[in-house]
Structure formats: structure tokens, C-alpha cells
Amino acid sequence: MEGILPRLPLADWIDVLVNWMINSFGGLFDGISTGIRFFVEGIVSGLGFIPSIILMILVSLLAWKVCNNRIAIFAFAGLFLIDNLGYWGQMLETLALVLTAVLISIVIGIPVGIWASQSERARQVITPILDLMQTMPAFVYLLPAIFFFSIGVVPGVIASVIFSMPPTIRLTILGIKQVPADLIEATEAFGSTTKQKLVKVQLPLAMPTILAGINQSIMLALSMVVIASMVGAPGLGTEVYRAVTQIRTGAGFEAGLAIVIMAILLDRLTQNIGKKKQGGTV
């Protein structure tokens, strides 16, 4: 086909667009970068101020309250192991990155999901964008993040947001669309406005599904902040990346085990919070 049609300069067009955005919105990107860095550092400083043994006990009590005794024991033992291996500080940095990325995903994703659930045209536009976000290789998200926000914490958070946001949007749409039609008709019969119907009926009934989307976003954000260590994001991902580059199998296994413990804890806590919304626990 090269002899018939000329090659589209798609890469050149994208480079021009990126350069235009940097020149036109550089101040905005600097402000976003400062805000995200301040928020992440605040979480790390706040959690780091609490003695590790106290934080272990608090997380274990939360796991006991939300989940059960087994998860509480696992939480204490897992966090104690992370501290014993010397990865407590890196674990807090990873947790701060994940929490920041997920919070941004929630703040943006849930309103977008609500909008798409109420507008067929919006959903037709948003769905292909979500497909692109979920199928694009994760490493590709690091490139624009570096261009707009240099290296370090911020590009890691931004790439994690892009990678982890689709489940929150999709399951928000799904949860609202799955509300029984007879309930919607009943609220309309009583003269409820669109806002009242959304706030008092659709969102409460859709909340377990929305929480399931947030749970998936947490898992994806955790996987992405590990990849983001390649652009200078701190935390356990940096330890894994360093172990890989230096072929230190033992150190890589230790850091990877710490990530697994974090993932299991975050998954069980968010899953059981969602189940409590439905009136049950595991």
C-alpha cells in the first residue's frame, strides 16, 4: 500500500499537538504538578508520622471491623513483614501514589459515568475513548506524562489515573442503568425531578456496582505505579525495577511480595465495604 497511498504523518501530528499544549498550557500543568506533589507528600508525611506498629494495629482493626478475623490477622502479619524487610517507607510512598490516583479517578470518573448514563450521545462518545484507554499499552501513558510533567511522582500519578479510570466510569454507567425500570417509573409518577431521581434512587442502588468499579481502579492503579517507577515514581516499584536491572532476584521477590500484600489488603477492604452496602460481608 505504500506505493499507492503516502504514509500518514500521524506521529508528527501528535508531536505538534503535544508541543502546542505544552506552550499554551504550561502554567496549568505546573499548577497540577504542584498540587499533586503536595498531596502525595502530605499523605506520606501524615502516615509516616504515625509509628509503624500503631498503623499496623489501626489497619488490622479496620480489617476486623470491615472484613473478619482472618483478614485482620493477615493485615497485621503482612504489614509487620513489610516493616521487618525494610520496605515500610516505600510501601507508604506506593500507597500515597495509589490513593492519589484513585481519588482523582473517582472525582473525574463518577461524574463522567453519571453524565454518560443520562445521555445516550455522551455515552456513544465516551465508550470508544474508554476502549482506547483500556487497550493502549500501559507504557504508552508514560510518554505524554513525561512531556507534560517531567519525571518523578506526578507523571506516575497521571499515568495511573488514565490507566485506572475506565472501570470507575464503566461501572458507574452500568450500576445506574441497572436500576429497575419500575422504580424509575414510580419516582417519576410521584413527580420527582431528574436530580431527585438520581440522588435518592439511582445512585444509592448503584453504589455497590460503583464501589466494585473503584475496587478495580485501585488494583489497576497499584499495577501502574509499579510501571511508573521507570519515570522516577518512588515506592516499591522502584525497588522492583532496581532489582530487575541489577539482577537481584531475592530483593525483587521481597519488594514484589510487599506489593502483593498491599494488593490483597486493598482488594479485601474495598470488596467488603461494597458488600456491606448490599447488606452482607464475607
N, C-alpha and C positions, 0 to 999 in steps of 0.2 A: 504493500500500500504506500510505501514511502515514495515510490516513483510517481504515484498518481496524485496524492494529496501532500502538501507540505506539512511538516511536523508543527503541531500547535506549541507555541512558546509558553506553555502553562506555568512552568517553573519561574520564568521571567516575570509573568504577570503577578504571581504570588509574591515574589521578591519586591516588586514595585509597590504592591499593596501594603506589605509589612513596613517598608521604608516610609511610606506616606503616613501610616498610622503612628509610627514612632515619632516622626517630625511634627505631626499635628496634635497628638495626644500625649506627648512625653510627660507633661506635668501631671496628667491624670494617672498615668502608670506609676509615676513616682509616688503620688499620694496613696494609691492602692498598695504599693510595695511597703511604704512606711507603716500603714495601718495593719497589714498582715504580719509584718515582722514584729511590731509592738504586741499584737495579740498573742502570737506564738510564744514570744519571750515572756509575756505575762503569765501564761499557763505554766511554762517550765519553772519560772521563779516561784509561783504560788505553790505548785506541787512539791518543788524542791525544798521549800521552806519547812514542809511537814516531815518529821523524821520518818525514815522508810518503814520502821516497824509499826508506827501509828497508821500510816497509809495502808499497809498490808491489812491491819485489823479492820480499818474502815471499809475497805473494798470487800473483805470477807463477810462483814456484817451486811453489807449491801447485797452480796450474792446470796446470803442466807435468807434475807428478807424477800428478795425478788425471785430466787430460784429455790434451792433446797440445801440440805446439809452437805451433800456430796460436792456440789459446785462451790460452796463456801470453803470446804477443806481444800479443794483443788486450787481455789484462788489464793489462799494463804500459802500453800506449798509451792505453787508456781511462782508467785511474786518473791517468796523467800529464796527460791533457786536463782531467779534473775539477779537479785541483790548479791547473793553469795558468789555468783560467777563474775560480778563486777560490771554488770550492764544496766544498773539502775538508772543512772543519768541518761544513757542512750535510750532506755525504754521511755522515760518521761519525755524526751525530745520527740520520739516517734509518736507517742500518744498525743502530744500537743499538735503535731502536724495533722494527724488523723482527725482530731476533734475540730480543728480549724477548717479543714477541707469539708468535713461533713456538715458543719454549721452553715458554711456558705452554700453548700448544695441544698440544704433544707430551706434556707432563706430565699434562694432563687427557684429551686425545683418545685416546691409545693405550690406557690402562686402560679407558676407556669402550668403545672398539672391541672390546677383548678380552672385556669383560663381555657386550656385545651379541652377539658371535659365539658365546658359550657358552650364551646364554639367549634362546630364541625370544620370550618375553614381554618381556624387556628390549628386544629389537630392535624389537618392534612399538610400543613406547612411544617409543624414541629416534628411529626413522626419520621420523615426522611432525615432530618437533622440528627435525631436520636439514633437512627440506624447508622449514620456516618460516625457519630461519636463512639458507638459501641463496637464497630468493626474496624476502625482505624487502629493500626498497631500502636501500642502504648508509648513506644519510644518516640513516635512522631510528635506527640504532645509536648515533648521536652524542647523541641526546636523553637516554636513561637514563644514559649515561656522564657527561654534564654534571651531571645531577641528583645522582648518587652521588659523583662525584669532582671536581666543579668543572671548571675549564678547565686546559689545559696538556698535559703529557706523558701523564699517567695515563689520561684519557678516550680519548686516541688509541690507547694500547696496548690498553685494554679493548675498544674498538670493533673493533680489528684482530683481537683474539683471537676474538671472536664471529663475525666475518666469515670468518676463515680456518680455523677449527677443523673444519668439516664434512668436508673432503676427508681429513684425517688419520683421523677416525673411520670414514668410509665405506670407505676403502681398507684400513684395519686389519681391518675385518669381512670385506671381500672376500678379502684375502690369506689369512686364516685359514680361511675357508670353502672356498677353492680348493685346499687341501692334499688330495692324492689320498686317497680313502677307503681304498684298500688299505694305505697306510702307517699310517693311523689304526688299522685293524684289526690290523696287525702289532704295533704298540706295545701295544695292549690285550691281544693274545694273550700277550705277554711279561709281562703283569701291571703295566704302567706305570700310575701314578696319573694323575688329571686334570692335576695340576700338572706332573708329569714329561712327559706328552704335549704339554702346551702349551709348556713351556720348551725341551725338547730336540728337538721335531719341528715343531710348528705355527709357532711364532714364527720360527725360522731360515729355514724355507721361505717364509714370508710376508714376510720382511724386504724383498726388492726392491719388492713392492707397497706396503708401508708407507712405504718411502722415496719412492716416487712420490707418495703422499699428502702427505708432508712437503714435497716439492718444490712441489706445488700450493698448499699452505698458505703457503709463502714468497712465492709470486707474489701471492696474494690479500692477504697482509699488507702487501706493498710497495704495492699499489694502494690499500689502505685508509689507510695512514699519510699518503698524499698528500691524501686527502679529509679526514683528521683535522686537517690544518693549519687548517681552518675553526674548530676549537675550541681553537687555540693550541698544537697539537703542533709542535715545532720540526723543522727539517730542510729538505730540498729541496722538500717540498710547500709550505712557507711561501713559498719563492721563486716557485714557480709561481703560487700564489694571489695574491701581491702583484703579479706581472706581469700577471695577468688583470685585477685590479681597477684597475690603473693603465694598462692597455692598452699594455704594453711587450712587443711581440712578440719582439724579439731576446732579452731577458732570459728570457722564458718558454721560448723554444726552447733556450737554454743549460741552464736547470735541467731541462727535460724530457729533454734529451739525456743529462744526468748520471744521471737516473733510468733511462733505457733501458740505459745501460752497466751500472748496478748490476743491473738485472733480468737481463740476458744473462749476466753473470758468475755470479750466484747460481743461475740456472737450469742453466747448463752444469756447474757444480761439483756440484750436488746430483744432477743426472741421471747424471753419470758415476760418482759414488760408488755410486749404485744399480746401475749396470751392472756395476761391479766386484764387487758382491755376487753377481751372476749369472755372473761369470767372464769378462767381456768389457769392452772400452772402445770409445769412439768417437774 
